[in-house]
Amino acid sequence: MKTSAQKRLLLASFVVALAFGGAGCKPTPGQYQPASGVHAPNEMESFFEEWLHGHGEKDVVVDARGVGLAGNGTRLKASTYGVNKTGAGYSVEMEFRVALPGGGEIVEYVAGVGEDETKARNDSMANFVLTTFHAIYKSFMNASDPHQEIETVSIDGKEREMARGDMYFRGESGFEGEEMKAIRDSIREAIVQQHLGVHPHWIKVVYAQMNSQPTMVAVTRDNRDDLTPTAAVKALPWPSRDTFYMAKQFIVIK
């Protein structure tokens, strides 16, 4: 029988997994339709507009494809597809879509938690911005953005550009700077060992651990689960902790 402490940890694991957009919480492809009327489209358009203006963009456009920059084909959209009461708070599940200039679409399912719907929605948007948006913005919208670094890496003997979003943690990891850098570097090495086509790729890494054992490991490439890098990430020397923690990183390769 599980103790009360173990039950609380399992509940925390579930809620945080939801908030990270883990492999098990996205709708089944072909069956999902965003809930209509849950979140006004103009509110999300305003969110993207304000973010772009805040990064010094002057020519922000809004059209049928979403929010973007004049002269650039990238477009951003978001919608809410679920609002759930979770104990004393709420979780808000959101879908972010990024149409790319050369074709293809990044789809990111992210949820946020908070004491009310507004705070949960803001948590979801903060998750997307902190982990995903900067890498997309630098890679596809504004190559001169100083907030995101672009690295030159070798994949299959060819030079590629890699944008690694910030590593985002939830739970009680207690990681120091050097330990955090070691994790990021290990993920980088695991990704550059993969065989990737010449077109752009986007990769999301999610890892969770509780009582020093992995509880969730998921790597998606171009919106699909990818078993080979998932196994590689699971085999990395993740720091052992008695308490629960979860890490997420979003990577773009061009």
C-alpha positions in Angstrom: 0.0 0.0 0.0 1.3 3.4 -0.9 2.0 5.9 1.9 0.3 9.4 1.9 3.7 10.9 0.8 3.9 8.5 -2.1 0.4 9.3 -3.2 1.2 13.0 -3.2 4.3 12.4 -5.3 2.3 10.3 -7.8 -0.3 13.1 -8.0 2.5 15.7 -8.5 4.0 13.5 -11.2 0.7 13.4 -13.1 0.1 17.1 -12.8 3.6 18.1 -13.9 3.6 15.6 -16.7 0.4 17.3 -17.9 2.0 20.7 -17.6 5.0 19.6 -19.7 2.9 18.3 -22.6 4.2 14.7 -22.1 3.7 11.9 -24.6 0.5 10.7 -23.0 -1.5 13.9 -22.8 -1.9 15.0 -26.4 -5.0 14.3 -28.4 -5.0 11.3 -30.8 -4.1 12.5 -34.3 -7.1 12.8 -36.5 -9.5 12.8 -33.5 -8.8 16.1 -32.0 -10.7 19.3 -32.6 -10.0 22.4 -30.5 -12.8 23.3 -28.2 -14.7 26.2 -29.7 -15.4 29.3 -27.6 -13.1 28.2 -24.7 -10.5 30.8 -25.5 -11.1 33.8 -27.7 -8.7 33.8 -30.7 -8.0 37.5 -30.5 -6.7 37.0 -26.9 -4.0 34.6 -28.2 -3.3 36.8 -31.2 -2.7 39.7 -28.7 -0.3 37.5 -26.7 1.8 36.7 -29.7 1.7 40.3 -30.9 2.8 41.7 -27.6 5.6 39.1 -27.3 6.9 40.1 -30.8 6.6 43.8 -30.1 8.5 43.2 -26.8 11.4 41.8 -28.8 11.6 44.9 -30.9 9.6 43.8 -33.9 7.8 46.7 -35.7 6.1 44.9 -38.7 3.9 42.4 -36.9 1.1 41.0 -39.0 -2.1 39.1 -38.3 -3.8 37.2 -41.1 -5.8 34.0 -41.6 -2.7 31.9 -41.0 -1.9 33.5 -37.7 0.5 36.0 -36.2 3.9 36.7 -37.8 6.2 39.2 -39.3 5.9 41.0 -42.6 7.9 39.3 -45.3 8.3 36.1 -43.3 6.1 33.0 -43.8 6.2 31.8 -40.2 2.8 32.1 -38.5 1.8 31.4 -34.8 -1.5 30.2 -33.5 -2.8 28.8 -30.2 -6.0 27.5 -28.8 -7.4 26.0 -25.6 -8.8 22.5 -25.8 -9.4 21.6 -22.2 -10.0 23.2 -18.8 -10.0 20.8 -15.8 -10.5 21.2 -12.1 -7.7 19.6 -10.2 -8.2 19.5 -6.5 -7.8 23.1 -5.3 -6.7 24.4 -8.6 -7.1 24.2 -12.4 -5.2 22.8 -15.4 -5.6 24.4 -18.8 -4.5 22.4 -21.8 -3.4 24.3 -24.9 -2.3 23.6 -28.4 0.3 25.8 -30.1 0.8 25.6 -33.8 3.7 27.2 -35.8 3.4 27.1 -39.6 6.9 27.2 -41.1 8.0 29.2 -44.1 9.3 26.2 -46.1 6.3 24.0 -45.2 5.6 21.8 -42.2 4.1 22.8 -38.9 5.4 22.6 -35.4 2.6 21.4 -33.0 3.2 21.7 -29.3 0.7 20.5 -26.7 1.3 22.2 -23.4 -0.7 22.6 -20.2 -0.4 24.9 -17.3 -1.6 24.7 -13.7 -2.8 27.4 -11.3 -5.3 28.3 -8.6 -7.7 29.6 -11.3 -8.2 29.3 -15.0 -6.4 32.5 -15.8 -3.3 31.6 -13.9 -3.3 28.1 -15.3 -3.5 29.5 -18.9 -0.7 32.0 -18.1 1.4 29.1 -16.8 0.8 27.2 -20.0 1.9 30.2 -22.1 4.9 30.8 -19.9 5.9 27.1 -20.4 5.7 27.5 -24.2 7.7 30.8 -24.2 10.4 29.6 -21.9 11.0 26.2 -23.5 10.0 26.6 -27.1 9.3 30.0 -28.5 12.8 31.5 -28.4 14.3 28.6 -30.4 11.6 28.9 -33.0 11.8 32.7 -33.2 15.6 32.6 -33.7 15.5 29.8 -36.2 12.6 30.8 -38.4 11.7 34.5 -37.7 14.7 36.6 -36.6 18.2 35.2 -37.0 19.7 38.3 -35.2 17.8 37.7 -31.9 20.4 37.9 -29.2 18.5 35.9 -26.6 19.0 32.5 -28.3 22.3 30.9 -29.3 22.7 29.0 -32.6 25.4 26.3 -32.6 27.1 24.6 -35.5 27.0 20.9 -35.0 27.9 17.9 -37.2 25.2 15.4 -38.0 25.8 12.5 -40.4 29.0 14.3 -41.4 27.2 17.5 -42.4 27.3 20.9 -40.6 23.8 21.8 -39.2 22.5 24.7 -37.1 21.1 23.8 -33.7 19.0 26.1 -31.4 18.6 24.6 -27.9 15.8 26.1 -25.8 16.3 26.6 -22.1 16.1 23.5 -20.0 12.9 23.8 -18.0 12.6 22.0 -14.6 9.7 21.3 -12.3 9.7 19.5 -9.0 12.6 19.4 -6.5 15.7 18.9 -8.7 18.0 21.2 -6.8 20.4 21.3 -9.7 23.4 23.5 -9.6 24.8 25.3 -12.7 27.4 22.7 -13.6 25.0 19.8 -13.1 22.5 21.6 -15.3 25.1 22.2 -18.0 26.1 18.5 -17.9 22.6 17.5 -18.6 22.2 19.9 -21.5 25.5 18.7 -23.0 24.5 15.1 -22.6 21.2 15.7 -24.5 23.0 17.6 -27.2 25.4 14.7 -27.8 22.5 12.2 -27.9 20.7 14.3 -30.5 23.7 14.8 -32.8 24.1 11.1 -33.0 20.7 10.7 -34.7 20.2 10.3 -38.4 18.3 13.3 -39.6 17.1 14.4 -43.0 18.3 17.7 -44.6 15.1 19.6 -43.9 14.5 21.4 -40.5 13.6 19.2 -37.5 12.2 20.1 -34.1 12.8 17.8 -31.2 11.2 17.8 -27.7 12.8 16.0 -24.8 10.9 15.2 -21.6 12.4 13.3 -18.7 10.8 12.6 -15.3 12.3 10.9 -12.2 10.9 10.0 -8.8 12.7 8.1 -6.0 15.8 7.9 -8.3 13.9 6.0 -11.0 12.7 7.3 -14.4 8.9 7.6 -14.5 8.6 9.1 -18.0 11.0 9.5 -20.9 9.7 10.8 -24.2 11.5 12.3 -27.3 9.4 13.5 -30.2 10.8 14.5 -33.6 8.7 16.6 -35.9 5.6 16.0 -33.7 6.0 12.2 -33.6 7.3 9.9 -30.9 10.9 8.7 -31.8 12.0 5.6 -30.0 15.7 5.7 -30.9 16.5 9.1 -29.3 14.1 8.2 -26.4 16.2 5.2 -25.6 19.4 7.3 -25.9 18.0 10.0 -23.5 16.8 7.4 -21.0 20.4 6.0 -20.9 22.0 9.4 -20.1 23.5 9.8 -16.6 20.6 11.7 -15.1 21.3 12.9 -11.6 19.6 10.7 -8.9 17.1 12.4 -6.6 14.9 11.0 -3.8 12.2 13.5 -4.7 10.3 14.1 -8.0 11.6 16.3 -10.8 10.9 16.7 -14.5 13.0 18.3 -17.2 12.0 19.5 -20.7 14.0 20.9 -23.6 13.0 21.9 -27.1 15.5 21.9 -29.9 15.4 23.1 -33.5 17.9 21.8 -36.1 18.3 23.3 -39.6 
